Structure formats: C-alpha cells, structure tokens
Amino acid sequence: MIRKDLENAILRKFRQEKWPIGTICTEFGVHHETVERVLRDNDERERIRRPLRSSLEVWLPMIEEYLGKFPNLCASRLFQMAVERGHRGSEDHFR
C-alpha cells in the first residue's frame, strides 16, 4: 500500500501533466505495476498503454521456417534474408 499523497501525485502527473507511466516510475522511484494499480483503481484503465507489437512479429514465420530447416543458421544471415525481403529494422532484433 502506498501513501495517499504519493497516489495523488501519481494521478496528477498522469492526468494533468500527461506523463507516461515509465516517467512517473522514475520520478517517484516506484515499480510500474504500482503506478498501473493506482491508475486502475482510480478508473484510468482506458489510458494505460498496451504493449506495442514488435516489428519482428511479421518475420517470425520466416525465421521459424528457416530455423526448422537449418537449426544452426546464425542471426546475421537471418537478418540479411529479412532485409532482402523488405525488413527495415535493426539486426539486434534477430539476436
């Protein structure tokens, strides 16, 4: 349970100053689940950001297919294959 003044400060930053959850966590030194609980308990559900889809999700079928055929295929080669097919993301996603 957090203090009422901290809860009010979290709500003020979220509602009035439009701070994202991560910034609020850093500012007050609390876990993101604590901030999300405060928002949920105060009926701010609709504004809680949902996780974003990874740009890699589009390429997962191709990656799984090639890794099924060639289990020792390295990440850099998978990346090159995806780039040849139009991927614009970073090679780090494949690592």
Secondary structure, 3 states (H helix, E strand, C coil): CCCHHHHHHHHHHHHCCCCCHHHHHHHHCCCHHHHHHHHHHCCCHHHCCCCCCCHHHHHHHHHHHHHHHCCCCCHHHHHHHHHHCCCCCCHHHHC
